């Protein structure tokens, strides 16, 4: 059964529940005013039976779709909650129908609203399902997710390659600095040795000059 058909079935069931609520309110009004609501009661009995059948069909198709993995389990659980809400709504309507119309009844707003798929509200049957996954089978959704994971893995691999290159560049720069520091140390040592030699030579020259001056006297 297609997603579109299930959506239409859910819509029709919600509209039927709303129509039953309105008819119950009208039935109760007729009873309070002394009019005969027999015809409306017959309509309500048939409508309530139809509502129960629609809910059972929704439940059956949902169980089939879930068992055949045409939808994700999380989505199946969410839609099951919607069906459960309809079951609760159906029980409330049955209780309101069975109640004597002359007895106090729930307010009209509470009787006609509060159920799923109320007038003017967005249909929740496909809420939270993205356009990319609508109409896809479980296998197709799984393949789509696998492609996304593979793309993410490829992105992580590319990022890891960039980080690795940066690490190598950092190590090369560090090695270059070490080499330059060694050269600087060698130059400093050479300058120190040269300076020491110059000082020694300067002292010897002065000593020779001193001796030469003494001999010449």
SVG drawing of the C-alpha trace seen along z (x, -y; Angstrom):
<svg xmlns="http://www.w3.org/2000/svg" viewBox="-40 -54 162 62">
<polyline fill="none" stroke="black" stroke-width="0.4" points="0.0,0.0 1.5,-3.3 2.4,-6.1 0.0,-8.4 -2.9,-6.0 -2.1,-5.7 -1.9,-9.5 -5.4,-9.8 -6.7,-7.1 -5.4,-8.9 -6.9,-12.2 -10.3,-10.6 -10.3,-9.0 -9.5,-12.3 -12.3,-14.0 -14.7,-11.3 -13.9,-11.7 -14.5,-15.4 -17.8,-14.8 -19.0,-12.4 -18.2,-14.9 -20.3,-17.5 -23.2,-15.1 -23.1,-14.1 -23.3,-17.7 -26.3,-18.2 -28.0,-15.0 -27.7,-16.2 -29.1,-19.6 -32.1,-17.9 -32.7,-15.8 -32.6,-18.8 -35.1,-20.7 -37.5,-17.7 -36.9,-16.8 -36.5,-13.2 -32.8,-12.4 -33.5,-8.8 -32.2,-9.4 -29.1,-11.1 -28.5,-8.3 -28.6,-5.8 -26.1,-7.9 -23.8,-8.1 -23.9,-4.3 -22.8,-3.7 -20.2,-6.4 -18.7,-5.1 -18.5,-1.6 -16.8,-3.0 -14.4,-5.0 -13.4,-1.8 -12.8,0.0 -10.7,-2.8 -8.5,-2.8 -8.1,1.0 -7.1,0.7 -4.5,-2.0 -3.1,0.2 -2.9,3.2 -1.1,1.3 1.3,-0.3 2.2,3.2 2.7,4.5 4.9,1.6 7.0,1.9 7.4,5.7 8.5,5.3 10.8,2.5 9.4,0.0 9.7,-2.6 12.3,-3.2 11.4,-1.8 11.4,-5.3 8.9,-6.5 6.7,-3.4 6.7,-4.1 5.7,-7.7 2.8,-6.7 1.7,-4.1 1.3,-6.9 -1.0,-8.7 -3.1,-5.5 -3.3,-5.2 -4.5,-8.8 -7.2,-7.9 -8.2,-4.9 -8.6,-7.1 -10.6,-9.6 -12.9,-6.8 -13.5,-5.7 -14.3,-9.2 -16.8,-9.6 -18.4,-6.3 -18.8,-7.4 -20.3,-10.7 -22.7,-9.0 -23.9,-6.6 -24.4,-9.4 -28.0,-10.8 -28.1,-14.1 -29.8,-15.7 -26.8,-14.9 -24.0,-17.4 -21.5,-16.8 -18.1,-18.0 -17.8,-21.5 -18.3,-21.7 -14.7,-22.9 -13.3,-19.9 -15.6,-17.5 -14.7,-18.8 -11.0,-19.5 -8.0,-17.9 -7.9,-14.9 -5.3,-14.2 -5.6,-16.0 -8.0,-18.7 -9.3,-21.2 -6.6,-23.6 -3.7,-21.6 -1.0,-20.0 -1.4,-16.3 1.1,-14.7 1.2,-11.3 4.3,-12.3 5.7,-14.9 9.4,-14.6 10.0,-12.6 12.3,-14.5 11.5,-14.9 14.6,-12.8 13.2,-9.7 9.5,-10.0 8.5,-7.1 11.7,-5.2 11.9,-1.7 13.9,-0.7 16.6,0.7 16.8,-2.5 17.0,-4.6 19.7,-2.3 21.7,-2.7 21.2,-6.5 22.5,-6.6 25.5,-4.4 26.4,-6.8 26.3,-9.7 28.6,-7.8 31.0,-7.0 31.1,-10.7 31.8,-11.6 34.6,-9.0 36.1,-10.4 36.0,-13.9 37.7,-12.7 40.4,-11.0 41.0,-14.2 41.2,-16.1 43.6,-13.5 45.9,-13.9 46.0,-17.7 46.9,-17.3 49.6,-14.8 51.1,-17.2 51.0,-20.0 52.7,-17.8 55.5,-16.9 56.0,-20.5 56.3,-21.4 58.8,-18.7 60.8,-19.8 60.8,-23.4 61.9,-22.2 64.8,-20.2 65.8,-23.2 65.9,-25.4 68.0,-22.8 70.5,-22.8 70.6,-26.6 71.2,-26.6 74.1,-24.2 75.6,-26.4 75.2,-29.4 76.9,-27.6 79.8,-26.6 80.2,-30.2 80.1,-31.4 82.8,-28.9 84.9,-29.8 84.6,-33.5 85.6,-32.8 88.7,-30.8 89.7,-33.5 89.3,-36.2 91.4,-34.3 94.1,-33.8 94.1,-37.5 94.5,-38.4 97.4,-36.0 99.1,-37.3 98.6,-40.9 100.3,-40.1 103.3,-38.4 103.7,-41.4 103.7,-43.7 106.2,-41.5 108.5,-41.5 108.2,-45.2 109.1,-45.6 112.2,-43.4 113.3,-45.2 113.1,-48.5 115.2,-47.2 117.9,-45.9 118.2,-49.1 119.1,-51.2"/>
</svg>
